């Protein structure tokens, strides 16, 4: 992280002083090599070993190669510093001349390890001078507590169900439980990642920084295109502004546009993890983005709104199986169980007890469905009324207390995006 900070600080100045192409190329090459070595070296070696073994060649040449550990948050801060040098190159922002201020941007701890991806252009003024008031601090604290509650109460409960079902899915589980498992993971990853983003935005606001929103209720989308406008907004907008547009966007004809979209979603999948199931997940979404762009979006618009939602949710659910499964083979087995009916080898009551189905889980599933819709913004507007403020404060304090109880009970589950 220190290396990346120093390199991009120097490259920004180099670009502004006239060595534009050299500075940008050195920045991109250094950042991509850093990310490539730490994140994809093990993946490349494993695939090379598999390819050689597939050819029937036996060798011990790889025995002495060490496993490289993945630094926490590398995917996020590398993209942040790359966006800085590209923005300096494009003239969108002035190069920082203060290494401490630039290092503050790169190492900003609220969102460092799992996003949202913050661009220098959005926080440069606040790094130099920002205002912290009691009102902004209290709003940030409330946002942090809401994120903590989403993680501890919702995401971790869904995780207990999803983890058990996916762990057993190579055995004889029923089609019903396969669907419940993927629904549980669908809620888990949304509430887990959006919870971290809420906590990061809240912490930022407590210190006088205003980070952009990272989620906008993606499960209400009516198309895959809309889904990616609402899901992990900082990443999808990063790829749009710095990769898709750099490749030519939609300015070089339809065929090139479709190719550019596939490249973007191939990289999107690979960014999430060094495994083929992530790559397939990215290309799977890219395929439907292209299908919609070819003309299916016009067909969708004429359909009944619930049909549009069902179509989008079905694609997303299938995608999450690819994303969550241990490997591609596991994903295919799981998908087969979902779509080829299987009663399973256990009685219903055995399933209910084994997979943690109880009254609490049923309530949490209900809350997951409710809060996947924009209910909270509506409630927030209502609770700004002075009459309801005591109830609002009581609700936030209660959520904090309940979250602490969950932490004390040992129900900790790491944030999913920490490993990216």
N, C-alpha and C positions, 0 to 999 in steps of 0.2 A: 504494500500500500504506500509506504514511504517512497519506494522507487518510482512507482507510477505517478505519485504526486510531483516529485522533482522533475521527472521527464516532461510531463505535460505542462508544468509551469514554465520550463525553459522553452518548450516548443511553442507555446502561446506567444511568448515574447519574440521568438525567432520569426514566426509568421507575421506578426505586426510590424516587424522591422524590415520586411521585404523578402525574406526567404520563405515565401508562402508554401510552395509545393514541397520543398525539402522539409520544412517544419511539420507540415501535415503528414507527409509520408512517414517520417521518423516516428511521430506520435502513434499513428495507426499501426505501423509495423511492430513497435514496441509493445503496445497494449494487446494486440492480437496474439503475439508470440507469448506474452505473459499468461494470457487466458488459455491459450492452446496448450502450453506446457503443463500448467497446474491442473487444468480441468479435463484435458482430452488426451494426455500422454498415456495414462493407464488404459483408456478406451482403445487407443490406436494399437498399443502393444497386444492387448487381448485379441483384437480382431486380426492382427498379423499372425499371432500364434495359431488362431483358429483356421486361418486361410492355409498356412503351411501344413498344419495337421490334416486338413481336408485333402491336401494333395498327396498325403501318405508319407510325408517327410518327417522323420523323427530327429529332433535337434535339442540340445541343451543350451543353446546360445542365449535363451531368454531367462535362464534360471537365476542369474545374478542381478537381474534388473530390479531395482527397488520400486516400491509403490510410493507414488507422490501424493502427499496429503493435500486436500483442497482447502485453501485459506478461506476463512469465514467472510462472506459478503463479496467475494472477488468479482462475481458476475455483475454486481450492482455498481461498485465504485469504478470498475474499468469502463463501463458504459457511461458513467457520469463524466469521467475525465475525457473520454473520447468526444462526447457531445460538446465539451468546452472548446477543445481545439478546432473542431469542425465549425462551431459558431464563430470563433475568432477568424478562421479562414474565410467564412462567408460574410464577415463584416457585421454580424448580428450583435456582437459584444466586444468590448475592449479587453485586451489582455491584462490580466492582473499583474501588478508590479510589486505586490506584497506577498511574499511566500507564506507568511503566517495566515493571511486572509484566505489565500487559495487552499492551504492545508486544512483550514477550518471547514471549508466547503466540502472537501473530499472526505474528511474524517467525521463529519457531523453524525454523532452517534444515534440520534433517534431513528433515523431511517437507513443507517449504514449497512446493516446485515441482511435486510430483506425488503428494502424499498419503502415507499415508492422511489423510482429513479428521479432524482431532483436535478434539474439543469441549472447551471451557473447563472444563466440569464434571469432566472426566476427568483434567485436569492441574493444576487450580488449586492444590491443596495442594503438589504437587511443584515448582511455580514458586517458591513461597515457601520451602519447605524440602524437600530431598531427600537421600537417602543414596547415596553412590557407594562401592561396595566392590570389592575385587579380583575377587571372584566375579562380581558383576553386570557389571563392566567386561569381564571375559573372555568372559562369555556374549554380551554385546553385540558384542564383536569377532568372535566366532565366527559370530554371525548375519549380521554385515556381510559377512564373507568368503564365506559361503554365498550371499548375495544377489549379490555380485560375480561369483561363479563361474556362477551361473544366467544372469546377463546375458551375460558374455563367452563362455562355453563353449556354452551352449544357445541362448539367445535370438538372439544374433548369427549363429550358424550357420543357424538356421531362417530368419532374415531374408534371408540371401544367396540361399536357394532361393526363398522367397516373393516377394522383390522382382523377381528375374529372371522368374519365371513371370507375375506380374501385369503386369509391363512389356510382356511379349510377348503377353498374352492377347487383345489386339485383333486379333492375326494368326491364323495357322492352327495353333494348338496342339492337342494331342490331349486327349481326355476324361480319359485317365489322368493327364496332367500337370496338368490343371486341378484334379483332386482332390488330387494331391500338393501343389499350390500352396496350396490352402485349408487342408489339414492342416498344412503348414509354418507358415502364418500363425496358425492356431489355437494351435499350440505357442509361436510367437514372442510373441504378445501376452500369453499367460499367464505365460511365464517372464520376459518383459521387465518387465511391470508388477508381478508378485509379487516379482521381484528387487529392484525399487526399494523396494517396501514392506518387504522383509526388511532392506535396507540402512538405511532410515529407522528401523525398529524397533530395529535393532542400534545405530545411532548414538545414538538416544534413550536406550537402556539404558546405554550408555557414559557418558552425562551424568546418569544418575539418573532418567530419564523412562520410564514404562511405557506405550507406545502400544498400543492395541488391535489385534488381528489384522485384516488386510484381505482375506485369501483363505483358503479352507478346502477345497482340492481340488475346484473347481467341476465338473471334467469327470467326476466320479463320480456326478453328480446323476442322479436318475431322473425328473425333471420340470423344466420351465422355472421353476416356482415355487421349487423347491429350488435350482436354478442361481443364482437371484438372492439366495438366502440365503447362498451360498458365494462369489459373485463380487463383488469391489469392495464389501465389506461396509460400509465407512464411508460410501460414497455411497448405497447402497440403503437403509441404515438412516436416513440423513439425509432422504431423500425420504419414507420412511415416517413419521418422527416429525414433520417440519416442513411437509410438503406434503400427503401423503395424509390424515393425521389432521386437519389444518387444513381440508381440503376436506370433511370429514365422515366420511372412512373408509368403513366399512360400516354406519354407523348410520342411513342415510337411505334404505334400501331397495336392492333388487338393481340396478335401472337406474342409480341414482346411484352405486352402488359401481363398476359397470363403467365409467361415465363418468370417475370419479375415477382409476381405474387407467389409462385411456387418456391422461388429462391428465398423470399422473405419468410415463408412459413416453414421451410426446411431449416433455416437458421433459428427461427423461433423455437422449434422443437429441440434443436441441438443445444440452444442456450439453456433450456430447462434441465438438461442432464445428458451425461455422456453414456447413452444407451439407445439401442435401436427403437425401443418402444416409444421413446420421446420423439425421435425423428419421424416415425410413422404417425404419431399423434399430430405433429405439426403439419405433415403433408396431408393428412386426413382432413384437417380444417381448411388447409389451402385448397384442396379439391372442391369443397363445397363453396368456398369464396369464389372460385373461378366459375363453378356451375351457376351460381347466382348472378355473377357478372355477365355471363354469356346470354342470359335472358330469363333464367328461372325466377329472378327477383320480381319480374313483371307478373309472372304466374302467381307467385306468392301473394302479391298485393291484392289480387282478386279473390283470394280464398277467405273463408271465415276466420276471424282473428284467433279463436282457440286452435284451429288447425295449424295456423302459422306457429303458434307457441309449441304445440305438440311436435311438429317437425323439428324446430330448433332444439327443443329439449332432448329429443331422441338422438340427434347428432351429437349433442354435448355429452349425453350419458355414455354413448358408445366410445366417444373420445376419452372420457375419464377412465374407462376400463383400460384402454391402452396406456394411459398416463400412470395409473395406480399399480398395475400388475408388475410382478417381479421381472418378467421378461416377456417377449413377444409370444412365446409358446403358451405361457400362463394366461395371457390376455385372450388368445384364441380359444382356449378351453373354457374360460369364463364366459366369453360371448356365446359359445355354443350352448352352454347351460342356460343362458338367458333366453335364447331364441328357439331351442329344441326342448320341448317340455320334458321335465324330469321330476318325479315325485320325491326323490331323495330316499335315503335309507333310514331316516329317523322319524319318530312320531312328532307331531306338531309341538306338543308340550316340551319335548326334549330340545327342540330348536329354540323355543321361547326362553328357556332357562340358560341354554348354552351361549346364545348370542346376545345375552344381556337385554332381552326384551322384557320390560316391566313397566309399571305405571309412569315412572320418571322418564323412561325412554320414549314412551308414547307422547307424553306432554312435550318433551324436547322436539320430537318430530313435528308436532303441531306448531310450536313456536318457530321452528326452522322454516316451515312453509309460510307462516304469517310474515316473518321478518325478511323473507326473500323478496317481498313486495315493498314498495316505498311507504310503509306504514309509519316508520319513525319520523320522517320529515313532517308528516301530517300531525303526529302527536306533539312534536317539538313546537310547531306553530301554536297549537292549542295551549301548551304548557307555558308559553311565554306570557300569557295573561297573568297579571299580578295575583289574581284570585287563586290560580293553580300553582304558583311558584313553590309554596311549602310542600305540595304533593310531589313536585318535580325533584326538589332537593331530597326528600325522603326516599324517592325511587332510586336516585343515584347512589345515596348512602347505603341503601339496602342491597343494590347490585354489588357494590364494593364488598360489603360484609359477606354476601353469599359467595363471591369469588374467592375471598380469603378462606372461607370454609372449604371450598373445593381444593385450594392449594394445600391447606393443612391436611386434607384427607389423602393427599398423595396422588391426586388424579392428573399430575403433570404429564403433558404430551408435547414434545418439541414442535415448534412452528415448522410447517411443511417446507416453506421456502428458505429456511436456513441452509438447506443443503444445496441450493442453487447458487 
